[in-house]
Amino acid sequence: MSKQTVVIDTNILLELFVFQDPAVEKLREQMQTHQVIVAVCQRMEDEFSSVIARDKFGPQTRFGLSAERQGELLALWRSFTTQVSSESIERSPWRCKDQDDQIFLDLAFTLKPAWLISKDHQVLKFHKRAAHDGVIITSVYTGQ
């Protein structure tokens, strides 16, 4: 059976690496055992790096991660990913209001068939249209 390609939005990365949310345990296990291809581009890495460097994310969540811990999280994240050149990413037919989220849609479209895992409502709203193009957009990764 071939490996599935997954694109992971920053909000799910926070659940995986900062909050250790049990809801993403299946995804974490499949990443750790390299059962999935986790695609990323430089822009996505930059966003994750920027977000975990913040003292505050949302009205009540405080990260307070040391520079050392941020580096550890980035290194761990990179150990699971396959880098995709930004120049090779196609524009998807789905246009997101938040330009920071558009890259996730574009990368998943480029790599279809693929899964895009996000909790962002501006991304999730495209799930029906994306399914016609071979992209599963969901907030819960069910895998193979």
C-alpha positions as CSV (number, residue, x, y, z in Angstrom):
1,M,0.0,0.0,0.0
2,S,1.4,3.4,-0.9
3,K,2.0,6.1,1.6
4,Q,-0.5,8.9,1.9
5,T,0.6,12.5,1.5
6,V,-0.5,14.9,4.3
7,V,-0.3,18.6,4.6
8,I,-0.6,19.8,8.2
9,D,-1.9,23.3,9.1
10,T,-0.1,25.2,11.9
11,N,-3.0,24.8,14.3
12,I,-2.6,21.0,14.1
13,L,1.2,21.3,14.5
14,L,0.5,23.1,17.7
15,E,-1.6,20.2,18.9
16,L,1.1,17.7,17.9
17,F,4.1,19.4,19.2
18,V,3.1,22.0,21.8
19,F,-0.1,20.7,23.4
20,Q,0.5,17.0,23.0
21,D,-3.2,16.6,22.2
22,P,-4.3,12.9,22.3
23,A,-6.8,13.7,19.5
24,V,-3.9,13.7,17.0
25,E,-2.2,10.6,18.4
26,K,-2.9,8.5,15.2
27,L,-1.3,11.2,13.1
28,R,1.7,11.5,15.4
29,E,2.2,7.7,15.3
30,Q,2.1,7.6,11.6
31,M,4.5,10.5,11.3
32,Q,7.0,8.9,13.8
33,T,6.9,5.6,11.9
34,H,7.1,7.4,8.5
35,Q,3.8,5.7,7.3
36,V,2.8,9.1,5.8
37,I,4.6,11.6,3.6
38,V,4.4,14.9,5.4
39,A,4.8,17.7,2.9
40,V,6.0,21.1,3.8
41,C,7.4,24.2,2.0
42,Q,9.6,26.9,3.4
43,R,6.7,29.3,3.9
44,M,4.9,26.8,6.1
45,E,8.1,26.2,8.2
46,D,8.5,29.9,8.6
47,E,4.9,30.3,9.8
48,F,5.3,27.5,12.4
49,S,8.6,29.0,13.6
50,S,7.0,32.4,14.0
51,V,3.9,31.0,15.8
52,I,5.9,29.0,18.4
53,A,8.1,32.0,19.1
54,R,5.1,34.1,20.2
55,D,4.5,34.6,23.9
56,K,0.8,34.5,23.3
57,F,-1.5,32.7,20.8
58,G,-5.1,33.7,21.1
59,P,-6.7,35.3,24.2
60,Q,-5.7,32.8,26.8
61,T,-2.9,30.5,25.4
62,R,0.6,31.3,26.4
63,F,3.5,29.4,24.9
64,G,6.5,30.9,26.7
65,L,8.8,28.5,24.9
66,S,12.5,29.1,25.3
67,A,14.6,29.6,22.2
68,E,16.1,26.2,22.8
69,R,12.7,24.5,23.0
70,Q,11.6,26.2,19.9
71,G,14.7,24.9,18.1
72,E,14.0,21.4,19.4
73,L,10.4,21.5,18.1
74,L,11.5,22.8,14.7
75,A,14.1,20.1,14.4
76,L,11.6,17.4,15.4
77,W,9.0,18.7,12.9
78,R,11.6,18.8,10.1
79,S,12.6,15.2,10.9
80,F,9.2,14.1,9.7
81,T,8.8,16.2,6.6
82,T,9.5,16.2,3.0
83,Q,10.4,19.6,1.6
84,V,8.6,20.8,-1.5
85,S,10.1,23.7,-3.5
86,S,7.9,26.8,-3.4
87,E,8.4,27.2,-7.1
88,S,6.7,23.9,-7.8
89,I,3.6,24.7,-5.9
90,E,0.5,25.2,-8.1
91,R,-2.3,27.6,-7.4
92,S,-5.4,25.8,-6.2
93,P,-8.9,26.7,-7.5
94,W,-10.0,27.4,-3.9
95,R,-9.3,30.9,-2.7
96,C,-9.0,31.4,1.1
97,K,-9.7,34.8,2.7
98,D,-6.6,34.4,4.9
99,Q,-3.5,34.5,2.7
100,D,-1.5,32.7,5.4
101,D,-3.7,29.7,5.0
102,Q,-3.7,29.7,1.2
103,I,-0.4,27.9,1.0
104,F,-1.8,24.8,2.7
105,L,-4.6,24.6,0.1
106,D,-2.1,25.2,-2.7
107,L,0.3,22.5,-1.5
108,A,-2.4,19.9,-1.0
109,F,-3.8,20.7,-4.5
110,T,-0.3,20.4,-6.0
111,L,0.4,17.0,-4.4
112,K,-3.1,15.4,-4.9
113,P,-4.2,12.9,-3.9
114,A,-3.5,14.3,-0.4
115,W,-4.9,15.0,3.0
116,L,-5.0,18.5,4.4
117,I,-5.5,18.5,8.1
118,S,-6.6,21.8,9.7
119,K,-9.0,23.2,12.2
120,D,-9.3,26.5,10.4
121,H,-12.9,27.1,9.3
122,Q,-11.7,29.2,6.3
123,V,-9.8,26.0,5.1
124,L,-12.4,23.4,6.1
125,K,-15.1,25.1,4.2
126,F,-13.5,23.8,0.9
127,H,-13.8,20.1,1.9
128,K,-16.5,19.2,-0.6
129,R,-15.0,21.0,-3.6
130,A,-11.5,19.7,-2.8
131,A,-12.7,16.1,-2.6
132,H,-13.6,16.3,-6.3
133,D,-9.9,17.1,-7.0
134,G,-8.5,14.3,-4.8
135,V,-7.8,16.4,-1.7
136,I,-9.4,15.4,1.7
137,I,-9.7,18.4,3.9
138,T,-10.5,17.5,7.5
139,S,-9.8,18.4,11.1
140,V,-9.4,14.8,12.1
141,Y,-6.9,12.5,10.5
142,T,-8.3,9.0,10.1
143,G,-5.5,7.7,7.8
144,Q,-5.5,4.4,6.0
